[in-house]
Amino acid sequence: MTMTSVEDSARLTRPQRRIAITAIGGYFVDGYDLLILSGALLGITPEFHLRSVQLGLLTAAAFLGMALGSAISGPLTDRYGRRVVFFASMILFLVGSLSFLLTQSAWQIIAVRLVIGLAIGADMPAAAALIAEFIPARRRGMYTAFGGVAWMLGSVVAIAVTLLIFTVAGTGAWRWAMATGAIAAAVLLFLRHGTPDSPRWLRSKGREADAQAAWRYAQGDENAELPKFAPTAAPQASARALFRRPLLLVLAGICFYWCCNNLYGSAILLYQPTLISRIVSPGTFTSLLFTGCTSLLAVVIGLIVCGYVVERIGRRFLAIAGTSIVVVASFVLWAAIHSSAAVLIAFAAAIGFINGGTSMAFYAWAPELFPTEFRGRAIGVVNMIGKLGSVVGTFALPLVFDALGGGAFLVIAAIAALNVLVISVLSIETKGQTLEEVQHTAERRFGRKVAAAR
């Protein structure tokens, strides 16, 4: 019996759940960080008299860091293991969060945000690979998609913390709000203690004894024997196979999807309190409360997605349908910009289905698409491209909104529509398939076997 058949038919054990939850915790930290900044901008902007360009640089800095962190950590994850990166990223995040207490200028904040981004970007390839390699196929989509739910829960908690701190101490206490990210990182570091590298990766590196120990830990059985391993790529396959058919087309499709999703998704989410304040003119904290409500809506949608859609209907359908809803919501924001009710409903729909739908599809999808031998670097490339989309979106949205007003949302609708078209052509469904079967599906759809590069 192969490792594939055992992994994908076995029950989910308590240690496997623990590994998945600690990996998913990185997404919680990511969501917490972004929404803490979203609220903190209400204090940072007036204190430093930020203009649109400075505001764009400040918000884009973390996403640039995420792109760099993913690009660096992907190869490191494949070479030195998931566990090393898993811990180093959270230590860096903890130090960066505490550094906000010392910032005295906008440029210092931008520098710290870059470091924070490096940490978050470095964590994703390792976390996604661990979930994909430890969780059986029949439950993998649900657990990888739960990363999106964790992200949204992190954003909800961040809004609650921001409201509490601002209510007690005012918006001038934004440094303390930003520093609370260190608490989340410290808790996650404690929970990650004892997490091993995956048996798949260890065996691919010839570390048979370590792979056996990791398998026994995951099974919760000291007598469990590590099954034969069925590789997901040809022996000694080179990472250059990522840039050949069929993986090149798979990589291009998922990169374009995640880049566009981040381009408009990150921008809308991060600037939501600010944009709503400019369009609808509510009270300062009312915009934060509305942001919290849209995040809760996304959590509800996300739970439905995890519990039903992602495993029964599929990742590809979720990506196309969710992005189509974003197209409609963005068009409504442009067409009915002067209607407060329409704006609030459209914002809720856009945020709800980006965070609860299209992002969930990515979290479930991306780790399954690539072979174990270079899964880390593939996810690193995809996340790098996605976060570069966030850089462009968060930097450009204030400028585009100043220039076009509600027309900025028509631009977003057009980008989302193009995303629907591309992902319809350059994607495969992975629902219910083992990691090996996914590679065969890619070969049938796009041609050529994932073989060793010569």
N, C-alpha and C positions, 0 to 999 in steps of 0.2 A: 504493500500500500504506500502511495506517495504522500509526502507532506501536504501536497495540495488537497488530496481527498480527505485526509484527516483534519486539516485545518478548517476546510470548508463544510464539513458535515458535523463536526463536533459541537457540543454545547459550549456556550460562552461561560467561561469560568470567572470566579470572583477576581483573581489576579489580572485577567485580561480586561475586565471592566475597570479596575483600578488604573491600569496602564493607559487605557483610552481616556479616562476622566482627567488624569493628570496632563495628558497631551492636549486635550480639549481646553484645559485651563489657560493655555497660551492665547487662545482666541478670546477668552473672557478678558484677559489683560489688555489685548488689542482694542476691544470695544470700549473698555473702561477708559483707556488712555485717550482715545479720540473724542469721546463725549465729555470727558473732564476738560479737555482743551476747548471744546465747543462752548461750554459754559464759562470757562476762564477768560475767553475772549471778551466777555462783557466787562471784565475788569482790566484786562491787558490793553485793549484798544484805547480807552480814554487816558489811562496812566501814561502811555508812551506816545499818544497822539498819532497812532498808526494811520498811514494812508493806504490806498488800495494795493500798491506795489509791495509795501512792507507787510501788510496783512497776508497777501498771497505768498510771500516768501516764508513767513512764519508758519503758516498752515501746511505749505508744501514741503518744508524741511524734513518732517518725520517720514513722509512718503518717499522722499529721495533716499533717506537713510534706510527705509525698508527695502527699496530696490537694491541698494548696495549690499545690505545685509543678506538678502536672499541670494544674490549673485555670488557672494563670498562663501556663504555657509552651505550652499548646495553641493559643490565639490567636496568640501570638508566633511559633510555628512556622509557622503559615499566612501570617502577615503578613511576617515578616522572613527566613524560610527555615529549613530543617531544620539546616543546618550551624552557624549562629550558636549555636543552643540546644545542639546536639550537643557543642560545645566548652565553652561557659560552664558547663554542668551539671557536667562532670567537674572543672573548676577549683574550683568551689565545694565539691565532695565532697572533693577533696584537702585544701583548707584546713580543712574541718570535721574530717576525720579526725585531722590533726595537733593540733587544738585539744584533743583528749581528754587529751593529756599535761599540760595546764594545769588540768584540772578538780579542784576541791577540795570540792565539795558535790553532793548529789543534784540540786539545782535547776540547777546548771551543766551537769551531764550531760544533763538534760532539754532545756536550751536548745540544746546542741550536737546532740543527736539530732534536734531540730526542723530545724536547718540541714541536716543530713545528709539528712533526708527531703525537704526542698525540692529538693536536688540530684538525688536519685534520681527523684523524681516529675517533675522537669523534663526528664529525659533520655528517658523512655519515649515520649512522643508523637513526638519527632523521630526516635528510633531505629526505631520501628515504621513510621513513614511512609517512611523511607529504604529499608528492606527491601522493603516492599510495592511501592514505585515503581521499584526497580532490578532486582528478581528476576523472571524469567519465570513465568507462571502455573503451568506444570507443575512448577516447583521451589519456588514461593513458600511453600506450606504447610510443606514440610520445613524451609526456612530460618527462617521465622518461629517455627515450633515449636521449633527448636534454641535459641531464647532460653530456653525452659524447661530444656533440658539444661545450658546455660551457667549458669543460675541455680543448679541443683543441684550442678554442679561447683564453683561458687563456695562453696556451703555446705560441701561436703566439704573443700575446701582450708582454709576457715575453721576447721573443727573440728580438722584436723591442726595448723594453726598454733597454735590455742589450747592443744591438748594439749602441744605442744612447749614453748611459753612457760610454761605452768603446771607442767610437769614440771621444768623447769630453775629457774624463779624463784618458783613458787607462785602461788596465785590472787590474791595481792596485786599481781601484775604485770599486772592487767587493762587498765590504761591503755595499756601498750605493745601489748597484743594489739589493742585498739581502733584504735590509731594505724596499724597495718599496712595498713589500708584505703588509706592514702595511696600505698602502693607500687603497688597494683593500679590506682589512678586515674592515676598518673604513666605507667605502661606503656601504658594505654589512650589517654591523650592523645597519646603518641608515635605509636602505631599509627594514630590517626585523622588524622594530618597528611596533607593533600592530598585528603581526601574532599570531593567537590563536592556542591552541592545537586542534587536530581534534575531531569532534563530536563523531566519533567511539571510540576513546580512552577515552574521557571524560565519555561517557555513560558506557563504560566497567568498569569504576571506580565508578559508581553510582553518578556522578556529573551531574545530569540532567539539572539544571539551566545553568551551564557553557556550557554543550553540546548544549542546545538550543541557547545560545548567539553565540557560534561558528558557528552553522548552519546558523543563520541569517546573520552573518558577511559574510560567504562564499557565500550566495545567494544574498547578497546585498539588502535584503528585511527585514525590521524590523518586518514585520507581518508573515514571513515564519514560519511554524510549523515543528518541527523536527519529521520526520516519525518514525514508529516503526523500531527497529533495528534488523536485522537478523545477529546473531553472526556467525563468521567464524570458531569457535571451540565450543565444548560442554561447557556448563556453568561450571565455576570453573576449566577449563582445566589447567593442570599443564604444565610448560615448559618442563617437562620430556617427554612430547609427541613428542618433537623435536627429541628424540632419540629412537623413536619407529616407526614402519611402519605406514603409508607411508612416513611420514615426514623425517625419518632417511635417506631413500634412496634419497629423493629429496634434502636434505641437503648435503649428500655425493656427489651427482652429481654436484651441483652448487659450492660447496667448491673446488672440484678437478678442475673444469673448471676455476674458478677465480684464483686459486693458480697457475696453469700452465700459464694462460694468463698473470699474473703479473710477473711470474718468468722470462719469456723471453721478455715480452713486456716492462716492466720497465727498464730492463737492456739495451735492444737495444736503447730505446728512450733516456735514460739518458746519455749513452756513445756515442751516435751517432756522435756528433762533434769530440770527441776524436778518435773514431774508424776510421772515415772517414779520419781524418788527418793522421793516421798511415797507412791506406791502399792506399789512393789516393794521399796524400801529397798536399792538396790545401793550400791556404793562411789561416791564423788564422780565419778571419771573413768569408771566403768563406764557411767553414764548418758550421758556424752558419746560414748563408743565406740558405744553402741547407737544414738544419734542419727546418728552417722556411717554406721553400717550401713544404717539406714533411708534415708538420703540416697543411698547407693550403690545401694540397691534402686530408688529413684526414677530414678536415672540409667539403669539397665538398662531399666526400663519406658519411660522417655523415649526411649531410642535405638530401641526397637522401634516406638514410636509414630511417631517421625520417619521411620524407614526404611520403614514399611509402613502403619500405620493411618491417619495423617492424610491421606495422598494417595490411598490406595486405598479406604478405607472412609468417611472423612470426618470433619469437625470436629464436626458435630452429634451423630453417633453416639457419638463419643469423649466428648463432654461429658455426654451422658445416661447412658451406661454407667459412666463413671468416677465420676460423682456417686452413682449407685445403689450402687456398691461402698462409697463413703464412708458411705452410710446404714447399710448392714449392719455395717461395721466399728465405727461409733459405737454402734450398738445392742449389739454384743458387749461393748464397753468398759463399757457400763452394766450389762448383765446378768451379766457375769462379772468384775466389778471386783475380786473377792477371789482370782482365779486369776492368778498371775503369768504363766504361760505364755499364757493367753488375752489378757491385757492387752498383752504384748509383741507377739504376732502381730497383734492388732487395730491397735495403734499402727503397726506396720510397714505393714499394708495401707492404713490411712488416709493416712499420709504418702506412701507409694509412689504411690498413685493420685491424690492431690491434686497432688503436684508432678510426677509422671511422666505423668499423664493429663489431669485436668480443667484444670490451668493451661496445659498444652501446647495443649489445644484453644483456649483463649483467645488465646494468643500467635499461633497460626496464623489465627484467625478474625477478631479485632477489626480489624486493619488493612485487611482486604479488604471490609468491610461498608459503607464510606462513600466518597463521591466525593473525588477529589484536592483539589478546591477548598477543602474544609474537613475533610479527613481528620485533620489535626493537632488541631484543637479538638475533634473528635468523640472521638478517642482520649483527649484530655485530660479530657473530661467522664466518659468511662467509667472511666478510671483513678482520677479523683478520687472517684467513687462507690465504686469497689472499695476504695480505701485508707481511706475513711471506714468501710467494713465492717471493715477491719483495726483501726481505732481502737476501734470498739465491741467487737470480739472480744477484743483483747489487754487492754483495760481491764476488761472484764466477767468474763473467764474466772477469774481468781484469786478474785473476789468470789463468783461463782456456784459455783465448786468448794468454797469455804469453806462456803457455805450449803447446797448440795445434795449434795456429795460426788460419787459416780458418776453422780448424776442429771444433772449438767452434760452428760454425753455423750448422754443421751436428748434433751436440748434440741437438741444439735448434729444428731442424727439427724433430728429433726423439721424443722429448718431446711433440711437437705440434701434431704429428701424434697419439701419445697415448691419447692426450686430445680429439681428434676427436672420437676415439673409445669409450672412457668412456662416453662422453656426448651423444653419439648416443644411449647408453644403459640406462643411468641414468638421463633421462630428460623428461619433458612433455611440450607440447605447451600450452601457456596461451593466445594467440592472441584472442581478442574479447570476453573474458570471464569475468564475474564479479569475485570479490574476493572469493565469495562463490562457484561459479562454478569451480574455479581452484582447490579448496579442493576436490570436487567430482571427478575431473579428476585424481588427485593424488591417490585417493582411488581406482578408477577403474584400474589404471595402476599398482599400487604397493600393493594394498590390505589393509584392515583394515580402520576403521573410525577414524578420529581425535577426540578422546574422552578424557574425563577426566582421568588423571593418578591416579591409585589407589595405 
